[in-house]
Amino acid sequence: MAELVLFWHRRDLRILDNVGLSAARARTPRVVGVFCLDSGILDRDDMAPVRVTYMMGCLQALEKQYEAVGSQLIILKAKPEEGIPRLARALNVDAVFWNQDVEPYAQARDRRVIAALQQNSIAVSTFWDQLLHAPGEILTNAGEPYTVYSPFWRNWSSKTKLEPCPTFRNAQGLTADEHAIAIEAGILPLPTAPELGFVWDAPLIVDPGEQAAKDILDYFCQNAIAEYQENRNYPAVLGTSLLSAPLKFGVIGIRTLWAATTLQLEDCRSDEVRASIQTWRQELAWREFYQHVLYAFPALADGPYRPLWQTFPWQGTDEQFEAWCTGQTGYPIVDAAMRQLNQTGWMHNRCRMIVASFLTKDLIINWQRGEKYFMQNLIDGDLAANNGGWQWSASSGMDPKPLRIFNPASQAQKFDPEAEYIREWLPELRSVDPEYLVTGKIPADQLQRTGYPQPIVDHAVQQRLFKQLYQQQKEG
């Protein structure tokens, strides 16, 4: 009988364009997928019900994909350093394969799993799959990780990108006897999100599964990528790819995305379209930049990059934070964005920057509170991207412009000029003149009639206060 390999899925819930899975299949046809429901992740206080619901849907789709190619996906609910070695030992597998992750928790967890497997003389093979260029491939001339995006992009974009991996097919699963042994070792039927304690009643903004992600990519390439550079900033327009959740869980391969942009570039006939495709590629590079810096500087997960911010005198109150969370700040563009997040589990990227700037620069509340709230509610919540975005907005991260402050009114006037986005998410304000909504200067009688709150702070006053606090902190 051929060798038996377990492939441990984590952030790669697909069978196509999967580096580690393709390598496992090249070694043997007997490749069985395993996913471990890890209490070290699920028991955290920043797990979003919408994110777990999407993940479980992706696992259901992955089970069907494995069945279609002749194998199976088996499920564990255990600490990986205990469950994976126990299963591998019981099945007498020849090796365990998986794709690596940049997050500090994943790195530490994987070291424990490797040690446990090696104690049982079980081979381990790991790969980089979720990035076009693995950590260590994109370095400065001095051989150091980049801490500024622009030079990272120039280096990263100059490198040749790999083609999608061979398709995983014609595999073989466990025998009936082996499956019985696996049950004894702890495998169980795939539970639902509510059975794990996570309830999300609203529709998902994107359907789970690899085929759904491929359909989203195809639609984006056919309908939106040509105008991405312009439309990506307007939250009332469907101008972004909506691929952030599939990328978070690796439901679609990053090489597949890059190959799609290459095809679009080959077919485009205008400089404007070419620029839009390049802009989307730059967003993929931003994603990789944040993953590279988290891998190189794992302390980012727990605090600011700039030492100045470790003792910054944050001023905001719990009541102000609650108003921000619930979309009751009196700033329409901010409140619309927060309600979109709360009701859908997703927020437009332009709005993420607006609300993050408002929390940190207007309310003067620690960015880490906002970072956590996002992770508690986002379908695409990803440590590297979320942390990088929040530190960029708070001016505590790797940013050569440390005092970037967004004016909510200016942002609304520029990117939601007819208040379409605001009126969609603030139904109580739909009868109010759009000019009042984008400036935030709603007449008192209309505010009283709608029940919408007065602004909880004055932007101009808070901007001056923030700059004063920053200067005082900078001076010692």
KAWODA-V41206 format. One record per run of one state. SS is the DSSP state (A for helix, B for strand, O for the rest). FROM is the first residue (numbers start at 0). TO is the last residue. If there is no record, write none. Layout:
ss/from/to
SS/FROM/TO
SS/FROM/TO
//
This chain:
ss/from/to
O/0/2
B/3/8
O/9/17
A/18/26
O/27/28
B/29/36
O/37/37
A/38/41
O/42/47
A/48/67
O/68/71
B/72/76
O/77/78
A/79/90
O/91/93
B/94/98
O/99/102
A/103/118
O/119/121
B/122/126
O/127/137
B/138/138
O/139/143
B/144/144
O/145/147
A/148/157
O/158/174
A/175/183
O/184/186
B/187/187
O/188/192
A/193/195
O/196/208
A/209/222
O/223/223
A/224/230
O/231/242
A/243/247
O/248/252
A/253/266
O/267/269
A/270/295
O/296/296
A/297/300
O/301/305
A/306/310
O/311/316
A/317/325
O/326/330
A/331/343
O/344/347
A/348/361
O/362/365
A/366/376
O/377/381
A/382/393
O/394/406
A/407/414
O/415/418
A/419/424
O/425/425
A/426/428
O/429/432
A/433/438
O/439/442
A/443/449
O/450/457
A/458/473
O/474/475
//
